[in-house]
Amino acid sequence: MRNIPVVTRNLLIINILAFFAYEILGGMGVDLNNLFGLHFFLAGDFRLWQLFTYMFMHGGFMHILMNMFMLWMFGMVMENVWGPRKFFFYYIVCGIGAGVCQELAQYVSYMAEGFNAYEFVQIGAMKIPVETYLNQWTTVGASGAIYAILLAFGMTFPNERMFIIPIPIPIKAKWIIIGSVVMELFSAFGTSNDGVAHLAHLGGMLFGFILIRYWHKHPYSGNGDFGTNKGRQFFNRMRTNWENKKGQTASPQTKPESDWEYNARKKREQDEIDNILDKVRKSGYDSLTREEKQRLFDSSKR
């Protein structure tokens, strides 16, 4: 856990603790998903803060297991690329955006089914009030934010090859993203009612795409790490560690650098890394030459 970046680590901890609380209190008759899950905005149980809390609640073990695995797998990478503040902002905005899209999708269903014209809904042999039925439209899970992180990884490293079980060959990240969008669209507008908020997944990816496109067009907007080039802080930290270690192992007979020489060397090294990172951003990791890959690898090791 100490090797996991701070925001990703804390998100994992909060989600896991919330799931344990849900399981334990559920045995005592307290349904945390009903309290913190996202209800349809026309239902009596809807609260505005549920747009935030719903993304920390989950409906079962496999639900949270898959979401936390993807958060760990891709969140670590993107937090190291963007820095903690930008990553946290992206995660929360995309999670809320996914909830908003789910609310809009539910409103379309509400109007299409004409629930506004009825007082009761027939469910099998039972007739229940529309208000009670609408309160059952509850969304939980971090999936919207997780799909946004997956999108960010694919847009940042489009040519990175990945294995997807059970496919036996590696697939580039950009094709995995396109395939995920197609599957979610098919599932969202298909006839099967699998209880999965597919439009929330797509909503999270939509908000993520808008944010990433905005940051690409305004790379120096905002303050702190919101205005840095992709990966600049991450590799600056690695470079600082490398230089510190290099200074500790330098021979005592080595002539000390002048301030001008030190600043010139630092600028050359930074420009070299920045040029490589810009190339990764534009064309993907596979576009690097063997020497450029080795340069990044050597920097990360040091």
Secondary structure, 3 states (H helix, E strand, C coil): CCCCCHHHHHHHHHHHHHHHHHHHHHCCCCCHHHHHCEECCCCCCCCCCHHHHHHHCCCCHHHHHHHHHHHHHHHHHHHHHHCHHHHHHHHHHHHHHHHHHHHHHHHHHHHHHCHHHCCEEEECCEEEEHHHHHHCCEECCCHHHHHHHHHHHHHHCCCCEECCCCCCCCEEHHHHHHHHHHHHHHHHHCCCCCCCCHHHHHHHHHHHHHHHHHHHHCCCCCCHHHHCCCCHHHHHHHHHHHHHHHHHHCCCCCCCCCHHHHHHHHHHHHHHHHHHHHHHHHHCHHHCCHHHHHHHHHHHHC
